[in-house]
């Protein structure tokens, strides 16, 4: 069994244990601090991360970064997270896990997430342990790569 790429049993790890093949996570939010802090959190637990601040920049990164997971804000100018999710699913033969990390949490938003192809929803501010556990569960389910 490979080592846990997110060793978070009781808080912050003394030294993160990297996975044999690090989970690649693309974090997209027009709020740079939000994108960077999510990427930094996951990187501290062994993930290979990339932060982008617009839908267009995220799409441009897909061919070279090839993420296993995309964590997307929904309310972004230009291309919304919903539109970006649809474009990612169209652009990638084996689409990544799509996760929302948004301040929106109403029925209409949740319904539109389903229609856009999102797999998981987190409301800001998300508890880091819950986000990490969701990624652990994804890895345990036999993620691609």
N, C-alpha and C positions, 0 to 999 in steps of 0.2 A: 504494500500500500504506500502511495506517495505521501510525503509530509504535508500537513495541513498548511496551505498557503496563507491562511488567515488565522494565526494562533491567538485567539482572543478569549480564552476561557475566563479570565478574571481581570480584564482591563488591558492596559497597554503592555505589549510584549517588551521584554528586555532587549531581545534581538529577534526580529522577524525571521521566520523560517521560510525561505523562498520555495516555491513549488518547482518541481522538475521542469515543467513548462509553464512559465508565469502566465497567469490570466491577463489578457490584453483588454484594457478598459478605456473606452473613449468617453470622456466627460464633456458635455456640451451645455453651455449656459452663457447667455449674453452678459451676465454678471460675472466678471473675471474672478472675483474673490470666491464666488460659489464654485465655479468650475475648477479653479486651482486647489481649493481646500478639499474638494471631493477627490480629485486626482492625487493630491498629496497624502490623504488618509489611506487610500487604497495602495499607493506605492509603499507606504510604511509597513504594510502587511504583505508585501511581496509581489504585488501586481505590477505589470508594466502598464503605465498610464500615459494618456495624452489628453491635454485640455484644449478645447477649441471654443470659440466665442460666437460662432454663427453657424447656421445650417450649411451655408456654402463652404465654409472652411472645414466643417466636419465631413461633408461629401468629398472634398478634395483629398482628405487624409485617408479615406477608406482603402484605396488600392495599395498603399504602401504599409499602413499600420495594421490592417486586417483585424479589427477588434473582435473579441469573443463576446463582449458586452458593450452596449452603448447606454450611458446614463444621460438622459435628455431632459432639459427644462422644456416646458410647453410654451410659455409666454415669451417668445423671442421676436424681435423685429425682423422684418424681411420674410424669413421662413420659420413658421411655428414648429414646435416640437412634433406636432401631429403630422405636418407636411414632411418634415425630415424623416420621421419613422417610415412613412410610405415610400419615400425616395430610397431609403436604406434598403428596405425589403425588395425594391425593384432592382437595385444596383448590385446586390450581393447574392451569389448563387446559394450560399449557405448562410442565411441571415444570422446576425448575432442576437443574443438575448437583448431585448429592448426594455429599458427600465425608465419610468418617469421619476423625476425628482423635482417636484413643483409645489408652489404654494396653493394651487387649485385643488379642491377636493369635493366638488359638488357632483351631483348625479350626471349632469350633462357632460362634464369633463370626463368622468370615468367611462361613460358610454362611448364618447368619441375616442378615448384611448383604446378601447376594445376594437372599434372599427379601424383604427390606424395600425393595429397589429402589435401593440405593446403587450409585454408579458407580465410585468410587475409595476406596481404603483407605490411610490413613497411620497409623503407630504413633508415639505420643508417645515421646520428643520427635522431631518430624519435622524433617528437614533443610529449612531455608527454601528453598534452591535447588531441591529436588525438588518442593516444593509449588508454587512459582512456575512451574516448568517444566510441571507438570501443567495449570495454569491457562492458560499460553501455548498449550499443545497444544489445549486446549478452545476457546480463541479462534480458533486457526488452523483448527479443524474447522468453523467457521461458526456459532458460538454465536448463540442468538437475541438480538434487540435490536439 
